[in-house]
Amino acid sequence: MSREDARAADAVDTEPRNEGASDSLVVFREVVLSRGERRVLDGLSFSVGRSEALVLVGRSGAGKTSVLRLVNRLLEPDAGEVRVEGRPTGAWDPIELRRRTGYVLQGIGLFPHYTVARNVALVPALLGWAEERIEARVRELLERVGLPPDEYAQRYPASLSGGQRQRVGVARALAADPPLLLCDEPFGALDPITRRELQEEFRSLSRGLGKTLLFVTHDVREALALGDRIGVLEDGRLVFEGPPDAFRNSDHPLVRAFVG
């Protein structure tokens, strides 16, 4: 196969993968998003299956974070359609949609005047869960993320390390048992050792709970560690999409640059 043929083989089909299949939790169909004169996303199409992890990589400004914001209606597409659980995002009440979606950020966004327990309990409390159920869920999740509740539940974020705060952020995202997790560079500010530990724990946790994962990162090693599939964004288009082995062996010039 020639180099040109190999590049063509790597090109992403314009139709979303398994677009109509019942196992697709998130579907983008020819999505266009602009900011002023700049087109952020340009006919973007892909899907994410239930319990699947899709990791998006790309240069700064490629449109990765905009993809996440479209999923939970922090942004609306100019054209095309985004569907979550089979419904267009425009048909969802935005608050209901966001409560069905866990969001894990690099900045974490914990409330500094809330205890760890109250931060984790935020969405279940908004959903009207019984106090006993909330307390049990908080304890369960703190145990799962490696923060024993008897030691950490009544502490405040300022008393925690960066890695511990990030663990609280993950627990909060999981608290209401959402089917979908959106992750925007969640481990990017951590030191390499803590980051690697959290990557391994997060992979085990999300897969063990059967969560669908849409994860954004600049770190190719992180993408390879966490993704069932890897997508590469460039100028608002998906120029590659495939499993980690195909990513490693792709002849697409941008993928080669990332791998190199």
DAVENHU-V267172 format. One record per backbone hydrogen bond with DSSP energy under -1.0 kcal/mol. NH is the residue of the N-H (numbers start at 1). CO is the residue of the C=O. E is the energy in kcal/mol with one decimal. If there is no record, write none. Layout:
nh = [NH,NH]
co = [CO,CO]
e = [E,E]
//
This chain:
nh = [6,7,8,9,10,19,21,24,25,26,27,28,29,31,32,33,35,38,40,41,42,44,46,48,50,52,54,55,56,57,62,67,68,69,70,71,72,74,75,78,79,81,83,84,85,87,89,91,92,97,98,99,102,104,106,109,114,116,117,119,120,121,122,125,126,127,128,129,134,135,136,137,138,139,140,141,142,143,144,145,146,147,151,152,153,155,159,160,165,166,167,168,169,170,171,172,173,174,177,181,182,183,184,185,188,190,195,196,197,198,199,200,201,202,203,204,205,206,207,208,209,211,212,213,214,215,216,217,223,224,225,226,227,228,229,230,231,232,233,234,236,237,239,242,247,248,249,256,257,258,259,260]
co = [2,3,4,5,6,16,18,21,48,48,83,46,81,44,79,41,38,35,33,33,236,31,28,26,23,49,213,229,215,231,59,63,64,65,66,67,68,69,69,32,32,29,27,87,25,84,82,88,89,93,94,95,180,182,184,107,111,155,153,115,116,117,119,121,122,123,125,124,130,131,132,133,134,135,136,137,138,139,140,141,143,142,148,148,149,152,156,157,161,162,163,164,165,166,167,168,169,170,174,212,102,214,104,216,185,187,191,192,193,194,195,196,197,198,199,200,201,202,203,204,205,206,179,52,181,54,183,56,219,220,221,222,223,53,53,242,55,240,57,237,62,234,232,230,243,244,245,252,253,254,255,256]
e = [-2.5,-2.3,-2.2,-2.3,-1.3,-1.2,-1.5,-1.6,-2.2,-1.7,-2.4,-3.3,-2.8,-2.6,-2.4,-2.1,-3.1,-1.9,-2.0,-2.0,-2.3,-2.5,-1.5,-2.6,-3.5,-1.7,-2.9,-2.3,-3.3,-2.7,-1.9,-1.5,-1.3,-2.2,-1.8,-1.5,-1.4,-2.2,-1.8,-2.6,-1.4,-1.9,-2.9,-2.9,-3.0,-1.8,-2.8,-2.0,-1.2,-2.7,-2.2,-1.8,-2.9,-3.1,-1.0,-3.0,-1.6,-2.5,-2.8,-2.4,-2.4,-2.0,-1.0,-2.5,-1.9,-2.0,-1.3,-2.4,-2.4,-2.6,-2.1,-2.2,-2.8,-2.2,-2.3,-2.5,-2.5,-2.0,-2.0,-2.1,-1.3,-3.3,-1.5,-2.2,-2.2,-1.6,-2.1,-2.0,-2.6,-2.1,-1.8,-2.0,-2.2,-2.1,-2.4,-2.7,-2.0,-1.5,-2.2,-2.8,-3.5,-2.4,-2.6,-2.3,-1.5,-1.4,-2.8,-2.2,-2.2,-2.6,-2.4,-2.1,-2.3,-3.1,-2.5,-2.0,-2.7,-3.0,-2.0,-2.2,-1.7,-2.5,-2.6,-3.0,-2.6,-2.4,-3.1,-2.1,-2.1,-2.5,-1.9,-2.0,-2.5,-2.4,-1.9,-3.3,-2.9,-2.5,-2.8,-2.4,-1.3,-1.5,-2.4,-1.9,-2.2,-2.7,-1.7,-2.7,-1.8,-2.0,-2.9,-2.7]
//
